[in-house]
Amino acid sequence: MLATARTFTLLGVSAHQVTVEVDVHRGLPAFSLVGLPDAAVRESRERVRAALTNSDFEFPLQRITANLAPADLPKAGPGLDLAIAAALIAAADQLPVDALERWCLAGELGLDGSIRPVPGVLAMSEETRRRGHRRLAVAADNAAEAALIDGVEVAPLRSLAQLRALAAGELDPYEPPPTAAHNGSGPDVTADLADLRGQPGLRRTLEIAAAGGHSVLITGPPGAGKSLAARRLPSLLAPPSHAESVEVTRIASVCGRPPPAGQLSPRPFRAPHHTISAAGLIGGGNPPRPGEVTLAHGGVLFLDELGEFSRQALEALRQPLEEGRVSVARAGHSVELPCRFMLVAAANPCPCGRGEDSPACSCTPPSVRFYKAKLSGALADRIDLLVRVGQPGAAAMSGPADEGSAAVRERVIGARDVQARRLGPGRTNASMTSAETRRHCGVDAAGREMLADWHAGMGLSGRGHERALRVARTIADLRGSAEIEADSVGEALAQRRRTGEP
């Protein structure tokens, strides 16, 4: 007898539907599983066998063939266990075959028949709705996450034995509690920009970066406030929209980092250690898995001690910074991962951190050159804002606190609203294309003259020219100006001084 069930496998940050076809017929007892399963999927045969026996189902002692279609799509993870077991039970005439047609199923089986949660359930729920299905059965611990997608009826299962109630229509669907949060939480109120004292230029850079989604490189000695500033940047950003929160939560769920049940994720803040590999930063593996740049999608990626990262890892950031996506290709398949993030990098001016101009610096010229060479000119050209900071004075540190995050965030939200009306929901000036830059970043005569002088004197590249215009557009938006005037151009060019490089 033949029975089918629908389930999903994860590839990149997306779920792909898999049809499980199980055929049970006479022959020597055997259980074959085909359709490009990985090791975890192949091992499901033993989990299914034990789970059926311990759930009062009869495991058929016949020839069993399970096919996972489409056959050319790699299948990974234990999330297919539940669908394989359900199709096998139906093929053995212990469940109505047509009952499975109403449901998609996802879950890992324990040997006792319990159903365990799996990563990526939010992506599976999205794919369920996209495919035109309306019912999804998952582990009870995954039900709140699956229910975040409107229009999908979620059935929470704790054991394989509950398939009988599911087939008979006797299992109550999951109902989210009234207090469930369906929006990403706001910024961390404990991390306030008022904590950053004695650095007015750096505070202004953070405001511009937050308003336009620009990348930043901060160079300065230890203790100047570089890390503190980077960790205050999320407090200047508005909470994500519902669509942005769903996308961020889907990525976190696929990577096994879902938020608390029934909630959507806030904007991410990722700070990987400098020993991370290029694959860990960008993504890799087989099948491809997201890296830190994708986990930071919609939020902030902070690279502290930039000069300590490997050259290979840093150079791999070029495509993500330029295009907001990264392609990971493997034999037979490839995936495209989203990675529209704000890069904030912090670096010392030299290996010892004091700077070559300091009499206390003990670094040799070759070591300084090697340290600075970690950041290539091509990568530096893709960073919008470069600022160099020094140690704040004692008077500034002990004086009254400067403006807090709440006041700055109001200006940032106002500037982003202008950009959303100009470019579309969720878009910022940093994401403008070349055509959009030409259309929206016209400058007056004085501004054009200033740009020409910089081209002649500072060697501004074509990419640097465009990025300076986008920063100038953000500064004009913060000032409430429809036109980009010379003052905005001058401030934008000052924010791109190459003295900010490590």
Buried (B, 14 or more C-beta within 10 A) or exposed (E): EEBBBBBBBBBBBBBBBBBBBBBBEEEEEEBEBEBBBBEBBEBBBEBBBBBBBBBEBEBBEBBBBBBBBEEEBBBBBBBBBBBBBBBBBBBBEBBEBEBBBBBBBBBBBBEEBBBBBBBBBBBBBBBBBEEEBEBBBBBBBBBBBBBBBEEBBBBBBBBBBBBBEBBEEEBEBBEBEEEBBBEBBBBBEEBBBBBBBBBEEBBBBBBBBBBBBBBBBBBBBEEBBBBBBBBBBBBBBBBBBEEBBBBBBBBBBBBEEBBEBBBBBBBBBBBBEEEBBBBBBBBBEEBBBBBBBBBBBBBBBBBBBBBBBBEEBBBBBBBBBEEBBBBBEEEEBEBBBBBBBBBBBBBBBBBBBBBEEBEEBEBEEEEBEEBBEBBBEEBBBBBBBBBBBBBBEEEBEEEEEBEBBBEBBEBBBEBBEBBBEBBEEBBBBBBBEEEBBEEBBEBBEEBEEBBEEBBEEEEBEEEBBBBBBBBBBBBBBBBEEEEBBBBBBBBBBBBBEBEBBB
